Amino acid sequence: MSVSDLKPGVIYECQICRSKKIYEILDLGHSGLCDSLLRKDDLNKYEKSYPLKLFKCKNCHLLQINYVVDNKEVFHLDYPYKSGITKTLKDLLHSTSKYAVKNFEFSKNPLAIDIGSNDGTLLEGFKNQGFKVLGVEPTNIAKLANKKGIKTIQKFFDTKTAQYIRKKFQKAEVITGTNIFAHINKLDSLMKGVKSLINIKNGIFVTESHYAVNILDEMQFDSIYHEHLRFYLLRPLIFLLNKYGFKVIDASRIPNYAGSIRVTATLNKNIQPKKSVKKLINQEKKRGFYSEKKYKQYANKVIKVKKDLTELLWKLRLKRKRIVGVGCPGRSITLLAYCNITSQLIDYIAEQSSSLKLNMFTPSTHIKIIDEKYMIKYQPDYALILSWHYGKNVMKNLRNKGYKGKFIMPLPKPRIIN
Ligand SMILES: [Zn+2]
């Protein structure tokens, strides 16, 4: 049976192996969509929210949410994310091309395709290395990429789009996708599309997915939201790729998106896998990631964090301290909604002046997002770091800009930093 192309609604079977043996690990309540921010006049209207639960498959060990929101609603045209926005992120995205060129051989003028290419930052890296590049991106950010000179087709990637590309361009020697295995609901169509586009002899398919080991080890439950349908250990990734005739030849942990796994696969059966593949599988097994006990412990820890964080914030609030949030990445929406941190607790969320999210409100919790200049001017007592996965950098930047108050780090363990 093929991997499922999901339809909106509740999911009753594993998204990649179709086993019915999926069970609940975490219940994060209901939440609005993290990149569908509200405008002021939305605040008094009916508001959509969706169940947010984490499940695990007993058969292939895939972690997954059990409710699908329509892709068009999640990745709407005005999706506000721009990948090239910070220097750190830019460097991380350029590391994919450096990795490919260092480890594999390509012909002259090869083509690199990035699926879900956002503003084209990742492809810029390949372009710098002499590749022809082509992005596929469904949202209006595609226009921005084209303006920058990264040729981008504004479409969802599926077998149809693949067919279109095959007709108009050449086969690709590199196809990349960062977080596509988490994002795309038509996984079957995606895999068939990639297979039809990749050069069989020396083509590589490089994917980067948020690694389930990091999500558990570092309490990154806030990265669970409706855009992310699945979370991967290496084992289910191999299962998925094998199903479509791909052989996994390399796997490594990378720092991108607060801990990802980069997996390289090929259709060429003669290429031998590196030792890294077996090594990571052994580590996952040894550390109990295939056992249920690990996930029970995790769920208990998540509940404890919720209790500790809200207690801390309420205590400060009752002492009339002013608390603001800092940074509003997608994951902050889950953290705020799950811990019920509303505008009763936090005055506003500060974002950098270039952010596309300014003057909008968080779904579910209704906190206003404003220019961080305001925060520097009025010096609140505490700054809750919502982009805590880049916490050190965020704190350093704010200090440089003149913020003198204290910081609160919400995860992995809520704590105050002077
Ligand atoms: Zn499964």
Boltz pocket constraint, residues with backbone or C-beta under 6 A from the ligand:
constraints:
  - pocket:
      binder: B
      contacts: [[A, 14], [A, 15], [A, 16], [A, 17], [A, 18], [A, 19], [A, 57], [A, 58], [A, 59], [A, 60], [A, 61], [A, 62]]
      max_distance: 6.0
